[in-house]
Each structure stands twice: as C-alpha cells, then as structure tokens.
Amino acid sequence: MAQRKYLIAKLTSCLREDKIQLWKPPYTNEKKEAGEEMKELVQKYSSKLNINESDAENMLEEIRCKAIERGTGNENFKVTGIARLDIYLPRRKSRKIPLETNLFITGKELRSQIAQEHALKENAIKIIINKKQLDLGKTLEDQGVTHNAKVMVLQLEQSDEETKRKVEEEELQCKKKRELNEKMQRTKKGLEILSEREEYLDEDTFPYLDIANQTGRSIEMPPQARTALVLAMGYHEKGRALMKKKEYEMALPYLLDADKHFCECSPELLNTVDNYAVLQLDTVWCYFRLEQLDCLDDAEKKLSTAHRCFQRCYGENHERLIDIKGSYGREKVLFLRLYLLQGIGHYHSGREKEAAEYIQKASHLCKELSVDPDKVHCLSLLGFSEQEARLALRACHGNVEHAANLISNRREEKEQIRREERAKRKQRLEAIHTLKSMGYPERAAQVALHNTQGDLDKAFHYILDNPELLLDEDDPEAVDQFEVSQESIDQLMYMGFSREAAEQALKVFKGKIHLASQTLAHYGGVLPASLQLSPEGSSSSSEASASSKHSPTESAGSSSSATDEDVEVEALNEVIEDIPEHEEDYLDLTLEEEEQIIHEYLSYIQ
C-alpha cells in the first residue's frame, strides 16, 4: 500500500511537471471516458518510473477519475451547496469514501449518517476534522468544515462485519464502551482539579502537579499560564500512556486536546520546554500508526515545528542540552523518530531522494542508539532499573562504568532536590503553625506565606492588608446571627474601640477577640469596607437561617458532598496513574517499532 501511494504521488508529480490535465481533452472525452492519448502516457511513464504498463495504466486511470470526480463535485457545490467530504474509515480495504451532504447539519447528524452507511455503531466512533474532534451539537459550517474536507473516523472498539455478535458479547462491548467514556470524563475532571489547585495547599494532603525544567527544578509561572500548561501536559501524558498500549484510536483525541491547550500558552514558555515538540511527534506518529497520514494535511508542518522547537530548547548543536545534562545521547531518540517520520512523509509524496536521505539518517541513529541487553543486565545487578540503564547507556555511548556513575549522580541530584523541598516544606509548616498560634486561620496563613515567599513578617502584614482572608469560610453560620458576649465587647472598648465597631468586628470574626482587635487597630478603629456588614444583612441572613432549618435537604447535601469528594479522588487517581515516575520516560523508547519500520521503508526505496 505504501509503495502504491508513493507511485501515485510520483505520477502526479510527473503530470504536474509536464502540465498535463487528465480531466480535460484529449485525455478525457465528452462522455468522461479515457481518450486514446492515455495509451501514450502509459508507455511514457511506465518507462520513466520503471513499472509495468498495466500498473501504470491503473494508477493513471485512478488519478484521472479522481480529478473528474473532484471537478464535478466542485461544480455541484457551486450550484447546489452540497459539499463532498472524503471519509477515511478505519481498517477497510476501501479507506477513502466520498459522502455528499450540506454543511448545515449538526455533527451528530453527520456521525449518524456515517454510522448507518458503513455499518458502524454510532456511539462507538469518534470523528476528527481539521485536527479537532467533531462537536456533535454544532453545525458543520460553524465548525469550519468546508467542501472537500477530510473526515477521519476513529473506531473505539473492534468490530467484525462478517459474523453476528452474540448477545453476551454485545452487552460486554456496551459495558466496556460505558467504562471508556466514564474514564475519559474522569481524566478530564482530574486534570481540571489539578490545574485549578491552589499552590499554597499542602502537597502531602492535596496532590499537586509540579512543573519542572530539565534539571528538575520547579518553574515559577503565572496561575493562568500554569493552568493551561497543566491541562496540556496532562492530556499529553494520558495520550502517551495509551500509545504505549498501542491504543492509538483512544490516544489521538487526548493528543489533539493537549495541542489545543498548548496553543493557549505563551510562545516564550513553549521555547523553554521540549514538551510541545514531543507532542507534534507523537501526534504525527499516532496518525501514521492509524494509517491515516492522508488526513493530516499539515504533518510536514508539525514535524518542522518540532525540529525548530528542539533547536530552540536544546541549542543549534545541542550545546544547551550538553551544558545542562552533560550529553544529548538520550534525546537522540526524538531525532530518530523525527527523521523517520520526515522520510515517510517524503516517500508518500513521491520524493524518493529526500525519503532515502532521512530514513538513512534514522537508520544510522537506530544503530547508534541500540542498547546491548548484556550491559543493561550488568547495570541491573548494581540495583538500577532497566529504564535507568537504557537511558544512561545511550547518554554514555554504551560505556557501562560511565553509565553507572551517571545514574548514581543523577539519583543524588534528585535526592538533594527532595531534601531541599522537604526542608522548605518543614519551614513552611512551622511558619503556618506560628501564624495559627497567633490566632490566624490556616488558609490565611497558607495564602499569605505563599504570596510573600515564606517571609513570616511580611506574611503577618499581608494578612492585615487582606482582612477577607480572616473570614471563616468553613463555618456556614450567618455572621449577623452570631451572638456577641458583653464581656468581649467590654474588652475591646477597654482597648479604646467604640461599642459599634467592637460589636461589628466580633460578629465578623465570630467572637475571636485577637483577630477583631488587630484588624481594628490596623484600620484606625473601624472595619475596612470589605468586612462591614450591609444594612440588609439581617433580613437576608434570616431567610438563609430559616431555609437552613429545612432538614430533609441537609442529609442529602452532606451525602452529595461525600459523593463529589469520592468522584474527585477517583478522577485524580485516574490522572496520577498515567504520570510516569521517571521524568525522562518519554525518551525511553525500545526502538523495536522504529527498527522494523526503517527496514520496511528502506526495502521500498531500494
């Protein structure tokens, strides 16, 4: 199939160079049949490309028919508005099938039409157009779908058209499909929770996704940028986890979501990390393994983007990478896959010289990066994992002693970073405890220390300058319903504050004299505007108080809260289990797949 695509691309290129238009006379007559001059073309190009005349005739006729079909479709679209879409079906002999439709139908209607015409289960397929998942609720026109658009159909479960499924098998597949959809929703929710999680929360209690540079140090960034990057990297990791299992149909939607969120990040940020470049490689690889590269019009652009991004991140000659890591042997696997995909792209476009050049480059790298299993075993006897061994041997050009030293040094560096983080956490917890002992709520202490980089004195003033942090959000009792004791009012009046100010402050802080006195003192004897009670407060709070007495909803509310918490935990676990422990997991390719594909395409070229 790959050879046929190459020859058709080559023939198309020759026709273009010779300015031959097969859909016009003399190559096509009035009845749209092949003209006699086609025989001359068959002889000319079969000789030029060194293929037999029968194959040349079949391929030229295929090119001619498609050109006529496309021209007819274009004319029809101008007159009637009926668009022609190219439907690329999964695992079919006839992979590209035309479908005519108007562009005002919804995505759901298109999915239903494709499912009915090709005996697919409607709920078991996903549709990708213009590198985006089809929105079922919007019209095709609203989603930018145009005449002659390419529609890629992903099948989320295996099907057998020749035999009828048993009822039990149907039920099992439906159950798997439901579980699959639920899993995708949990992943989405888990990533959203992680992306919105406040940085001041305790990491030991609340899972927190830290973003680090190539040395393992945390990267500071604005909250909005961090949210977009967490979502992008989370979806990418989920997609990569599915790719490892060869579940490419399921992986692709996650990779496309990741690309969408990466595009929300600033160019400056993307230039400092290689994640976006790796995503471009993974996306093109996914399309390739699905045998749907035809659906990815900008595959070449994505690979060029990846190459430029690697150069910016690693340096033109990997000098930045060598400066940071001491070598660039591990990252060579990315260039191997890049060159291989570029070579495949050139081959499918009929450019055999460029294809041979890039695939040969990939072949040389594959030999260079091949790891001796005996050396891996030798390092495993020293207590190192196979993954550590492979990565280190590639970085050290196969030298076992140097690889062992590299792993040991890297482990020590990571342990040093962990020690520093533990020390910071301990210092932070002590500072939180100090502020709590002064009467401040834990959340106020956490936020203040986070915003003052852990400076206790500045955190104290930060709280006073932001008194809304002192409000007890966990206590639902209405402020104006709080009964203030006369003794507390007298204490504040003895300090020199007015009765009205004292009573209002004690209501706001639920009788906490220390917080009330410090806030009043800081603001000259009156509460700041953000804390003052509104005149309507009593009536509205009375209504709230009255409504809260309806106990039937109370137990339901607590039950719902517990259920929501369970869902959040499950969603977080769904995400965390796909995040690899080793920060260089994306570089640990066995290269078995790549080696097989290199041999396959080299045989085509030869």
ABEGO torsion letter per residue (X at the ends): XAAAAAAAAAAAAAAAAAGBBAABOAABBAAGBBBAAAAAAAAAAAAAAGBBAAAAAAAAAAAAAAAAAAAAAAAAAAAAGBBBBBBBBBGBABABBBBBBBAABBAAAAAAAAAAAAGBBAAABBBBBGGBBBBAABBAAAAGBBBGBBBBBBBABBBBAABBBBAAAAAAAAAAAAAAAAAAAAAAAAAAAAAABBAABBAAABBBBBBBBAAGBBBBBBAAAAAAAAAAAAAAAAAAAAAAAGBAAAAAAAAAAAAAAAAABBAAAAAABAAAAAAAAAAAAAAAAAGAAAABAAAAAAAAAAAAAAAAAAEAAGAAAAAAAGBAAAAAAAAAAAAAAAAAAAAAAGBAAAAAAAAAAAAAAAAAABBBAAAAAAAAAAGBBAAAAAAAAAAAGGBAAAAAAAAAAAAAAAAAAAAAAAAAAAAAAAAAAAAAAAGBBAAAAAAAAAAAGGBAAAAAAAAAABAAAABBAABABBAAABBBBAAAAAAAAAAGBBAAAAAAAAAAAGGBAAAAAAAAAAAGGBBBAAABBBAAAAAAAAAAAAAAABAAAAAAAAAAAAAAAAAAAAAAAAAAAABBABAAAAABBAGAAAAAAAAAAAAAAX
